[in-house]
Amino acid sequence: MNKNIKKYRMPGKKPSHRNAIVKSLVIELVRAEKIKTTPTKAKILKAEFDKLVTQAKKNNEASRRNVEAYFNSNEKAVNKLYKIVETKLGDRNSGYTHLIRTLPRKGDNADQMFVMVVNYEEKAKVSRVQKLLEKRKKTEESKSVSGRIKKAVKRTPKAATKEE
């Protein structure tokens, strides 16, 4: 028999604090679909998220109320969770998250893990330099002679339709 084994493995924290940490991590995972945290919190988060998704997949009134109660009636989080369940996790029976170990944290050298929802598509990141170059190109086009001519040509049909 395994006695005296804690449900959560976060020593030094009171149960209310542990529950608050787990709940905020779940809400953040639903919002961002990918978060970075410590391995202990990641394992707990995985279990909690799987329970929530299983509840949401039942898709009846009682399960909907349970999910809303978990999120304290945070409508954005509830709707996002149901959207994730519908689009990405509908055909799966379990294993709704991936845990990927990463490099240690810089400040205190603590182990880190990514927790991400299965079928997560990462958006292509555009660097700040590329954004500035695109913005500069747009402004140059609008200030140049050809840009001003294009703008004038675009405006003329609208003006003609207003006069008629």
Backbone hydrogen bonds, N-H to C=O, Kabsch-Sander energy under -0.5 kcal/mol:
donor,donor_aa,acceptor,acceptor_aa,energy
3,K,1,M,-0.9
6,K,4,N,-0.6
10,M,8,Y,-0.6
13,K,10,M,-1.1
18,R,14,K,-2.6
19,N,15,P,-2.7
20,A,16,S,-2.0
21,I,17,H,-2.4
22,V,18,R,-2.6
23,K,19,N,-2.5
24,S,20,A,-2.4
25,L,21,I,-2.2
26,V,22,V,-2.4
27,I,23,K,-2.3
28,E,24,S,-2.1
29,L,25,L,-2.4
30,V,26,V,-2.4
31,R,27,I,-2.3
32,A,28,E,-3.0
33,E,29,L,-2.4
35,I,115,V,-2.4
37,T,113,M,-2.8
42,A,38,T,-2.4
43,K,39,P,-2.3
44,I,40,T,-1.7
45,L,41,K,-2.8
46,K,42,A,-2.4
47,A,43,K,-1.7
48,E,44,I,-2.3
49,F,45,L,-2.9
50,D,46,K,-2.2
51,K,47,A,-1.9
52,L,48,E,-2.2
53,V,49,F,-2.6
54,T,50,D,-2.2
55,Q,51,K,-2.1
56,A,52,L,-2.6
57,K,53,V,-2.2
58,K,54,T,-0.8
58,K,55,Q,-0.8
59,N,55,Q,-0.7
59,N,56,A,-0.6
64,R,60,N,-2.2
65,R,61,E,-2.1
66,N,62,A,-2.0
67,V,63,S,-2.4
68,E,64,R,-2.4
69,A,65,R,-2.4
70,Y,66,N,-2.0
71,F,67,V,-1.9
72,N,69,A,-1.0
73,S,68,E,-3.3
74,N,71,F,-0.7
75,E,73,S,-1.2
78,V,74,N,-2.3
79,N,75,E,-2.8
80,K,76,K,-2.3
81,L,77,A,-2.4
82,Y,78,V,-2.3
83,K,79,N,-2.1
84,I,80,K,-2.5
85,V,81,L,-2.6
86,E,82,Y,-2.3
87,T,83,K,-2.5
88,K,84,I,-2.5
89,L,84,I,-1.5
92,R,89,L,-1.1
98,H,116,M,-2.9
100,I,98,H,-0.5
100,I,114,F,-2.5
102,T,112,Q,-2.3
105,R,110,A,-3.1
109,N,105,R,-1.3
112,Q,102,T,-0.6
113,M,37,T,-3.1
114,F,100,I,-3.2
115,V,35,I,-2.9
116,M,98,H,-2.1
116,M,114,F,-0.5
117,V,33,E,-1.9
118,V,96,Y,-2.4
120,Y,117,V,-0.8
122,E,120,Y,-0.6
127,S,125,K,-0.5
131,K,127,S,-2.1
132,L,128,R,-2.4
133,L,129,V,-2.4
134,E,130,Q,-2.4
135,K,131,K,-2.3
136,R,132,L,-2.6
137,K,133,L,-2.3
138,K,134,E,-2.1
139,T,135,K,-2.3
140,E,136,R,-2.5
141,E,137,K,-2.2
142,S,138,K,-1.9
143,K,139,T,-1.8
144,S,140,E,-2.0
148,R,144,S,-2.2
149,I,145,V,-2.3
150,K,146,S,-2.4
151,K,147,G,-2.1
152,A,148,R,-2.1
153,V,149,I,-2.6
154,K,150,K,-2.2
155,R,151,K,-1.5
156,T,152,A,-1.5
158,K,154,K,-0.6
159,A,155,R,-2.1
160,A,156,T,-2.5
161,T,157,P,-2.2
162,K,158,K,-1.8
163,E,159,A,-1.8
164,E,160,A,-1.4
